[in-house]
Amino acid sequence: MTGRRIVADVGGTRSRFGISRGPGDLSEIRVYPTAGQSSFAEALATYVIDIGAGPAEGWCGGAYIAAAGPVDQGAVQLTNAAWSISAREVSQHLGGVSVSLVNDLEAVGLLLPHLQASDLAPIGGVARAELIGSRIAVNVGTGFGAATAVRVGGTQWAIAAGEAGHMSLAPTTAEEAAVFGFGRTVEDLLSGLGIGRLYAAHARGAARGDRAADTVFAAASTDPAAARTAQMFSRLLGRITGDLVLATAAWDGAFLCGGVAKAWLDVADVGAFRAAFEDKGPMRARMSSVPTFAIIVPEPALLGLTHAAPRAG
């Protein structure tokens, strides 16, 4: 059987594909708009044609798919797109090879134990020479998600992904209450659409709520509403990331990724982010020693999948 495997990172906005021959090996990367294809099967077929690989039965030894939604019995319905994916059906399309289907943040979690200093950009706080314990990946993109990597002995790790974006989010200041009110979830505000909502609120109705996050952040130096949006986003992201560290005992650090997080880095109020991250009452001293990073290596979910062990479904 060939050692080449298809890896795919399927999000609500974009779907990414690549080929891997083993841990850390990634090639033939292609990115497609998720809305541009009617189904995952169609996107997969397009990818195989685009890389000129021919029928998958002749070269594909398996597939690892990370999808933006909760995986249940080998199937997933994307949270922010209409696609549903079945590991069994994908296997049939690929000639019966083994197909593993995981949550998209689980894929990033698989990468956490293998990240090097050159793959990371510190976000304020402290930097440790060696990270050996539990850590958490936090994604801000089309949606919001998180996954924890826990060492279970030697070089073995267990990865647990949840649906952190759907936790409740309440205001803690009068300003926050005026801007986004009550009855919100984390993903309502810390996401691509969330940035548009925050910006529209800060612009006092003078702007639509569908402005892209990168556009808002790029205008922060000249547009007061965009600057206030970036500052509030910094505080909210710090607060929620700190809460997730506390809830999962991820004392070896929080690692941010995703398109919105990447765009935010250029205008981040790092002081506000770290202040909110550390402001945890009796846990403040402990939180001040927990590092925070941005993952800057390209395609972290695809790279994480190259480290995945085979599984059914």
Salt bridges, closest charged atoms under 4 A:
GLU28 OE1 - ARG30 NH2 3.33
GLU106 OE2 - ARG311 NH2 2.78
GLU163 OE1 - HIS166 NE2 3.85
GLU175 OE1 - ARG235 NH2 3.11
GLU176 OE2 - ARG239 NH2 2.60
GLU187 OE1 - HIS166 NE2 3.92
ASP210 OD2 - ARG208 NH2 2.41
ASP243 OD1 - LYS280 NZ 2.57
ASP252 OD1 - ARG128 NH1 2.66
ASP252 OD2 - ARG135 NH2 3.83
GLU278 OE2 - ARG274 NH2 2.83
ASP279 OD1 - ARG284 NH2 2.78
GLU299 OE1 - ARG16 NE 2.89
